Amino acid sequence: MIIISKPKLEEKDDKVILSVDFEIEGGKKKLWYSFSSNYKEYLVVEQVDAFVVGLLFLGLKTGHDLKLEGPISARLFYSLNHYLIDAFCLVNPNYKRIKVIPSSLSTSDFNVANTAGTGLSCGIDSFATYFDHNDEVSPYLIEYFTFFNVGSHGDKGGDKARKIFSERFINVSQFAEKVNREVITVDSNLSEILQMKFQETYNLRTISCALLLQKLFKNYYYSSGTRFDHFAFNNKEIADLDMLIIPNLSTESTTFFVSALKYSRIDRTKLISEFTQTYEHLDVCTHPYIEGRDEINCSECYKCQRTMLTLEILGKLECYAKVFDLDKFRKNKKEYIGWLLSKKKKLTLDRELIRVIKEMKQIDSEIYFYMIKNMLYRQKLKLKKIFN
Ligand SMILES: [Zn+2]
């Protein structure tokens, strides 16, 4: 059993820290989230919603029920018991079917600010979410960005992830300033506690932070890389399940949406490339920025290459010359396409891009050479495995 206490709020200099103590296997631990004190009035201390969502994977992984000593949103509790826990167990057979045991259920609506927010990483999906809501009015217009340190800067957290978090924040805050929005940053020790792969757990980590701000957000948009028709129970790409998971985390105060579901990756890239504010801030790279590099993006990892190729197909690559090394792209382009075509496990996004490349009839002998080279290399590795 994991016993979760009532939330506590502490103030330290210009920060507020919201935390719960919890007990697991006889040991006592603390899960905390830290905010700028500017947002103190919007923090939910009355309910344990955020902490339950944050610790749910720990329960699913270890098979411990979650026993709550503070109230939980009745709507969230209903969704957990009727949909969410079963969905997670269905997608991942290693999870155990646990119970959430509440002390009391609350139907209070805490929301006071009646506004909307979304996470901003300056990647394709978060930009697409922002620009897709340009013409909305309150409470659907995005008035705040969030930027969380709950695993996207390093699965297991710690000082290294915290350093990348603050470095990436520079670009995020510069973009936010250009479009005249505030960024709410949240630091947390959730990664250190979960010790799980970010790729398998990111959705609940993010929503856990947003649930602390239920007084601020009437609506919160979650940017997922998927389109409606990608929906699937697939433990290799759990993002394909987001459109079921995310809305079911809504409470009486805050509604969660998976945004931009109508767009494919190429559609999203096209959408954002129509806005000049993205030209100096697009950040898609899997490698953290290293000091001394001229561009935010390494221009070598698969995400950089995929984005640059898409932008080139759309005729927009030159617009992003400040954030990508275009010479590096041109040098490696054919090798990248060869690698993409020869990939054994193709992601949905890979297949979409391949379809366009094939339609454009851009595959020449040099690309075939790299394709065959990759296939032979894989065969070699396979043989090596057999003979060892
Ligand atoms: Zn990169």
Residues whose N, C-alpha, C, O or C-beta is under 5 A from the ligand:
A	BS01	ZN	C285 T286 H287 N297 C298 S299 E300 C301 C304
